[in-house]
Amino acid sequence: MSQERLQEQIAYYNARANEYDEWFYRIGRYDRGEQLNQLWFDEAAMIKKALKNLGSVQTVLELACGTGIWTQELVAISRKNCCY
C-alpha cells in the first residue's frame, strides 16, 4: 500500500470518528428510542462483563479499533495490546 493511499484512509476514518461514536452511543440519527437504546446498552454491558470475566490475558489483537470504545475494555484485562 502506498503512503499516499494510507494517508487517505487515515484522513477518511478520522473524519468519520464522531459518526462511529454517535452510532455506538445512539446519538442523533442513531437514536432508536428509549426501549431499543436501552436494549443496545444492556447488550454492550453484557459483553463488557464477559470480557472482565475472562480475567487477565497475555495479549490481545484488536482489529479495526475504531475510536477505542472497546480498546479501553481490552486494555483493562490484557498485559499487551496490539491494535490495528
Long-range contacts (C-beta under 8 A, 24 or more apart in sequence): 17-66, 17-67, 20-66, 20-67, 21-67, 21-69, 24-67, 24-69, 48-73, 51-76, 51-77, 52-76, 52-77
